Amino acid sequence: MKLCFVHDYKGRFGVEPICAVLSEHGMTIAPGTYYKWLSCPVRPAELDEAYLVNEIIDLYRHNKCVYGVRKMWHAAKRAGLALGRDQVGRLMRIAGVQGVRRGAHHVATTIRDRGAARHPDLVKRAWKAPNRPDAIWAADFTYVWSACGFVYVSFITDVYSRRILGWKASMSKTTNLVSAALAQALSTRRRASSEFTAKGLIHHSDAGSQYTALAFTEELAEAGIAGSIGTVGDALDNALMESTIGLYKTELIKPYSVSRNWGGLREVERETAEWGSASSPTSAATSACSPRSPPGTGPRQWSPTPPGGAWCSRSPPAPDGPPLSPMALR
């Protein structure tokens, strides 16, 4: 601060007089100190900080410019940067970057069938109760606006590991939209282990007509899965899936929609498949959110989309394999 003061007023008073007056008032500074500082205006600490800002910007762009402080902090640790969370936040402010934020919903996807029988709520918001994978699966679906109309995407997530096990994209929100996601989730687990059984597994969803349909109820019974449905009009009863879908819309759908519209079903499928693969519990997308991730799974990060191409993951798949593409179900 003293050096900056001398530099600002040296043209009016001169360096030596300013230093003399400051020294008389207890702020000792020699003219030689100012001239040495002037010969090297960028201090080593400032230079190191500038390099760190560049590292943060590279990580931010590598993860599609959607990460906030917490996820950038975890990404920095994986990249070998010994930075604290507050330090990452300060560097992001210097760089002028911030994470994307979730907006409001505009389209209602949950339409209750008042005449259909509903399963009881077996979960009762106990999202931390499972002590193993495949104790509770949560399900829900959302919409994506495209040039061809609404594309609906359904997901099934394991509550314990927070892994997306199955998903399905469709131009219509019929029972097949949710039953195909269930079939994919079962296939994902059976491919990982031939001894997999759905005994004791609970499938939790909202009270949408797709989940209360007789055909879907029969599929749950055939698989040996207990159905569970939250109360009507209460998003907290399916809060985990609300959070998962919010992350999907925030990290993938909205940033892409800023510059152009989604082309249609095929484009949404392709990008959702890569996002779902990158959103494994130990990936950059969820490492900060899932402290109970299964051991042995390596982190994944997005890499920039090549012109006309899909996103690519730079790390090998998890031991039990990535979720199947919905194309495999057709």
Secondary structure, DSSP 8 states (H G I E B T S, - for coil): -HHHHHHHHHHHH-HHHHHHHHHHTT----HHHHHHHHHS-S-HHHHHHHHHHHHHHHHHHHTTT---HHHHHHHHHHTT----HHHHHHHHHHHT----------S----B-TTS-----SSTT-TT---STTSEEEEEEEEEEETTEEEEEEEEEETTT--EEEEEEESS-SHHHHHHHHHHHHHHHHHH-TT---TT-EEEE-SBHHHHSHHHHHHHHHHT-EEEE--TT-GGGGHHHHHHHHHHIIIIIHHHHHHS-B--HHHHHHHHHHHHHHTSTTSTTTTTT-TT--TT-----EE---TTS--EE-S---TT-----GGGG-
